[in-house]
Structure formats: structure tokens, C-alpha cells
């Protein structure tokens, strides 16, 4: 059996230990379950999301891009020169 040392702040450790006690498992057991799940599934077993939310201008640009992508009448190009020529108009 190998040992692993992790560092977390005291308040988080206390809350985590309390949670583990409440569900009847040791902190070590819960961490082992987590690690085994990562190895078995070859992924972090939960969604990790950033807190940055796009602003209104970015959302509008993304929506415009979606509309353009779905519009069969929107011009498409296989010739980059022709695209630049049309953009210059």
C-alpha cells in the first residue's frame, strides 16, 4: 500500500472530515473511491466549469454565428480570394 500526502486548508479539511463522518466513511476511503473512479473512467468524475460568464456582446456574437451557420442562404467559400473580394465590397 502506498501513501499520498495532500495539502488543503484547515477549514476545508474540517468540513470534508465532517462530511465523511456523516456518511460513515473515513476521509481516506472517500479519497480512494475518488482516485479509483478517475483511474477506471480515465476522467475527472464531475464537471469542472469556469466561473467566467460571457458578456452580452459575446453572447450576441455567438448567437449570430449560430444563425449564420444554420442559414442555407449565407454564402460559403472554397476560394479564399473570392471571400476577401466579397468582404471588400
Backbone bond lengths (Angstrom), bond angles and torsions (degrees), N, CA, C in turn:
res aa  C-N    CA-C-N  psi(-1)  N-CA   C-N-CA  omega(-1)  CA-C   N-CA-C  phi
1 X - - - 1.454 - - 1.522 108.16 -
2 X 1.333 116.73 132.93 1.461 122.18 179.90 1.526 109.72 -98.03
3 X 1.317 115.64 157.39 1.460 121.67 175.84 1.515 109.29 -109.76
4 X 1.336 115.19 150.58 1.458 121.61 177.79 1.522 106.74 -136.19
5 X 1.308 117.18 137.17 1.455 121.53 178.54 1.520 108.46 -112.17
6 X 1.324 116.60 130.61 1.460 121.11 175.82 1.520 108.49 -122.93
7 X 1.317 115.36 157.59 1.467 120.19 177.79 1.520 109.23 -118.93
8 X 1.322 116.10 127.94 1.458 122.54 173.91 1.521 107.86 -141.43
9 X 1.316 115.70 161.13 1.465 117.83 -179.75 1.527 109.82 -72.01
10 X 1.309 115.65 157.49 1.466 122.18 -174.77 1.523 112.92 -59.48
11 X 1.334 117.19 -41.54 1.466 119.84 -177.73 1.529 110.93 -64.83
12 X 1.314 117.15 -41.14 1.465 120.53 179.12 1.520 110.41 -66.23
13 X 1.329 116.60 -42.82 1.466 120.33 178.41 1.525 110.48 -59.74
14 X 1.316 116.51 -43.14 1.457 120.68 -179.30 1.529 110.96 -63.45
15 X 1.320 116.64 -45.25 1.467 120.49 -179.69 1.530 110.72 -65.93
16 X 1.351 116.78 -40.41 1.462 121.10 179.21 1.530 110.43 -64.63
17 X 1.312 116.41 -45.71 1.467 120.77 179.10 1.522 110.54 -60.84
18 X 1.327 117.03 -41.79 1.460 121.39 178.04 1.529 110.35 -61.37
19 X 1.336 116.64 -45.01 1.470 120.72 177.87 1.527 110.39 -59.00
20 X 1.323 116.43 -47.23 1.476 120.86 -179.43 1.531 110.78 -60.04
21 X 1.320 116.32 -43.32 1.470 120.21 177.35 1.532 110.79 -59.64
22 X 1.347 115.40 -42.12 1.469 120.07 -179.30 1.524 112.50 -62.01
23 X 1.332 117.56 -34.57 1.470 119.18 -178.92 1.520 112.14 -94.40
24 X 1.321 116.98 0.91 1.451 121.20 173.91 1.516 115.16 81.48
25 X 1.316 117.46 23.16 1.462 122.00 177.65 1.514 110.16 -125.22
26 X 1.311 115.78 153.76 1.467 119.17 175.19 1.529 108.81 -78.55
27 X 1.312 115.65 158.63 1.468 120.37 176.27 1.525 109.80 -58.39
28 X 1.312 116.91 -40.12 1.460 121.17 179.10 1.528 111.45 -61.22
29 X 1.321 117.20 -41.56 1.469 121.05 179.20 1.526 111.01 -63.89
30 X 1.329 117.23 -43.72 1.462 120.91 -179.66 1.526 110.07 -64.22
31 X 1.310 117.89 -42.56 1.462 120.79 178.91 1.530 110.27 -65.73
32 X 1.327 117.41 -38.05 1.464 120.56 176.14 1.526 111.65 -62.83
33 X 1.323 117.46 -42.12 1.469 120.81 176.94 1.529 109.50 -59.56
34 X 1.328 116.21 -45.44 1.460 120.78 179.33 1.535 110.93 -59.32
35 X 1.314 117.12 -50.51 1.468 121.38 -177.38 1.527 110.68 -62.49
36 X 1.324 117.49 -42.75 1.467 120.27 179.17 1.520 111.37 -64.39
37 X 1.322 117.19 -35.63 1.465 120.88 177.03 1.526 110.44 -66.15
38 X 1.323 117.76 -43.27 1.471 121.48 177.33 1.524 110.07 -58.05
39 X 1.317 116.66 -47.38 1.466 121.18 -177.86 1.528 110.53 -66.33
40 X 1.323 117.28 -45.11 1.463 121.03 -178.38 1.524 112.29 -64.52
41 X 1.337 117.03 -43.53 1.461 121.40 -175.40 1.522 112.98 -92.54
42 X 1.328 117.34 -10.45 1.467 122.97 -179.16 1.529 111.04 56.58
43 X 1.328 115.41 42.09 1.468 121.38 178.86 1.518 108.70 -164.75
44 X 1.325 116.14 163.18 1.456 121.35 170.62 1.528 105.81 -72.53
45 X 1.314 120.09 126.07 1.467 120.77 -170.93 1.525 115.28 -81.85
46 X 1.292 117.29 30.65 1.450 121.33 173.94 1.523 107.94 -157.75
47 X 1.302 116.28 163.59 1.459 121.58 -177.71 1.521 109.73 -79.87
48 X 1.328 115.25 131.98 1.460 120.95 175.44 1.524 106.02 -111.07
49 X 1.311 116.30 119.42 1.453 120.99 -177.72 1.516 110.50 -123.89
50 X 1.305 114.42 146.65 1.448 119.71 173.77 1.513 110.10 -77.41
51 X 1.300 115.87 163.56 1.457 120.07 -179.46 1.523 111.92 -95.61
52 X 1.336 116.91 -5.78 1.457 119.78 -177.98 1.522 109.88 -76.44
53 X 1.311 115.83 121.78 1.462 122.12 179.11 1.527 107.27 -104.50
54 X 1.345 117.22 131.41 1.463 118.71 -179.84 1.529 110.99 -59.39
55 X 1.343 115.44 144.55 1.462 118.98 177.58 1.529 109.75 -78.54
56 X 1.332 116.95 174.70 1.462 122.25 -175.16 1.530 111.53 -59.78
57 X 1.324 117.69 -39.13 1.470 120.84 -179.41 1.532 110.87 -64.66
58 X 1.323 116.75 -42.51 1.465 120.81 179.27 1.521 110.92 -66.76
59 X 1.333 117.00 -42.09 1.468 120.81 178.05 1.522 110.11 -61.53
60 X 1.340 117.02 -43.30 1.468 120.79 178.99 1.529 110.53 -62.08
61 X 1.332 117.62 -40.76 1.465 120.90 178.84 1.525 110.99 -65.17
62 X 1.328 117.43 -40.03 1.472 120.44 178.61 1.527 110.42 -66.17
63 X 1.322 116.75 -40.99 1.466 120.03 178.31 1.524 110.78 -64.71
64 X 1.336 116.95 -40.40 1.462 120.63 177.10 1.528 110.46 -61.81
65 X 1.309 116.71 -42.88 1.461 120.75 177.48 1.516 111.82 -60.69
66 X 1.329 117.13 -40.47 1.462 121.05 177.05 1.528 111.23 -63.71
67 X 1.348 116.18 -43.42 1.472 119.59 178.95 1.522 110.42 -61.89
68 X 1.326 116.86 -44.57 1.467 121.46 -179.95 1.529 110.18 -61.84
69 X 1.316 116.70 -43.37 1.470 120.68 -178.05 1.531 111.52 -63.47
70 X 1.335 117.55 -30.95 1.466 120.90 -178.81 1.527 113.52 -89.89
71 X 1.332 118.00 -11.09 1.462 122.09 -175.02 1.533 110.37 -84.38
72 X 1.342 117.45 109.67 1.467 119.35 -178.67 1.530 112.81 -67.98
73 X 1.346 118.07 -15.65 1.466 121.39 -179.69 1.525 112.78 -88.91
74 X 1.332 116.91 -7.19 1.461 120.62 -179.88 1.526 108.41 -73.36
75 X 1.331 117.85 133.55 1.468 118.70 -177.17 1.531 112.36 -65.30
76 X 1.315 114.68 142.20 1.453 121.46 173.01 1.522 107.95 -120.25
77 X 1.309 116.93 158.14 1.461 120.84 -174.17 1.525 111.19 -133.02
78 X 1.320 114.13 141.86 1.457 120.86 167.68 1.520 109.41 -114.35
79 X 1.344 115.47 -7.89 1.465 122.18 -179.93 1.532 108.11 -116.53
80 X 1.331 115.98 110.26 1.453 120.88 -177.25 1.527 111.70 -61.29
81 X 1.326 117.23 -37.83 1.472 121.08 178.54 1.519 111.51 -60.54
82 X 1.343 116.91 -42.05 1.465 121.45 178.63 1.528 110.34 -65.01
83 X 1.325 117.21 -38.32 1.460 120.10 178.38 1.531 110.44 -61.88
84 X 1.330 117.14 -48.18 1.460 120.84 179.90 1.538 110.63 -62.98
85 X 1.316 116.18 -37.22 1.461 120.60 178.35 1.533 110.09 -62.39
86 X 1.316 117.11 -46.18 1.471 120.51 178.62 1.524 112.24 -66.26
87 X 1.321 116.75 -36.36 1.465 119.97 178.50 1.518 111.90 -66.33
88 X 1.309 117.87 -29.89 1.456 122.56 -179.15 1.525 112.67 -73.18
89 X 1.322 116.90 -16.11 1.480 121.01 -177.89 1.505 111.70 -71.33
